[in-house]
Each structure stands twice: as structure tokens, then as C-alpha cells.
């Protein structure tokens, strides 16, 4: 078994999933579009996802995450390291 560098390990962990916030776990919701005449048609509500790079000073590494606007606010409040640990525990990150 060949050794895995720290950078390739983090790249494998933080690969982007489709339309799911990697910090908060927000995903697409389904609802109804309601017209003026009250006709209901199925529609999708997508989260406000942004692709953003974050710096981990403990690892001296930049990682790219797909996070919602709410997830960016959470990272600003708690810090990137605490958010990553929490999202791994909740299963939002592999």
C-alpha cells in the first residue's frame, strides 16, 4: 500500500457533492408553483450554493467546499475547523 499525502487525503474527503451544502446539509426541496388561478405545478427549491476556498492554518492547506450562504455564515461564526469536524460527524462530508 503506497503512502497517501496529507493534501491528497483532504482532496478525497472534501469532493463536492451535487447541490448539497457540505457544511449544513441543505439540499433541494420540492414544492408547488401556484399560479394566480391557483393551479399547482411541481417545482424545485434549490439551496444558494457557492463554491468557495477555505484555508486550514493547522494543515497549511486550502480546501474547496460547496457551501450555502448560511454555511458561509456558520463558518465565519464557529471557524472552519469546528465546522468540518461537525459536518463529518453528521455525515455531510465523507
N, C-alpha and C positions, 0 to 999 in steps of 0.2 A: 504494500500500500504506500503510495507516494505522499509526502507531507503536503498539507494544504496551507497556503499562506493566509495570514490574517485578513488581508484585503479580499482575496477570493472567497473566503468564508462569509464575510459580510455581504458581498455581492450576491452570493447564493441565497442568503437569508432574506434580503430586502429586495427581491424581484417584485415588480409591480403586478398586481392583480387587476383585472378589468373592472372598472367602475365601482371599486370598493375602497373606502378610506383605510389606509393601513394603520392609522392611529385610533380612530374612533369606531371603525367597523361600519360606518354608514354605507348603505347600498341603495340600489334602485328600489323605488316603491311603485305600486300600481294603484291607479285610482280612476276616476271618471272625469272626462271633459264634459261639462254641462253647458249646452247652448242656451240661447235666450228663450227658445221654445221648450226648454227643459228636456231635450233629448240627450241621453247619456251615451258616451262613447269612451271605450277604454283608452287610457293614456298612461304614460310613464313619467315619474318624477325622478330626475337624476340628481345625485349629490353634486355640490360645487367642488369638483376635484381639481387640484393643481399639482403639477409635477414640480417638486422643489428639492434642492440640495441642502443638506444639513451637515454641519461639521461636528464630529465627535472628538473633542480635545483629548479624552482619555486614550483613544485608539490612534490619534493623529490621522484621521481618515474622514473623507467626505462620502456621504451616502445619499442616494436619490430615493425619495419616497413619493408616493401618490397620496396626497392628503387633502382632506376637505378644508374649507376656510375655518370651520370650527376646530379641526385638528391642528391647524397652524396656531390658533389662539391657545389651545391646550398646551402645545409645545412651548410657547412663549411664557406661559404661566408656570408649568411644572419643570420644564427643562427636557432636553431631547433624550437624555439617558433614562430618566424616570419613565417617560412615555414609551420608549422602546421596550423596557422591561415589562411594563404593564400590558402593552399590546401583545407581546409574546405569551404572557400568562393567559390572556383572554383568547388567544388563538387567532388574532388578526394577522400576525406575522408567523411564518413557518419557523 
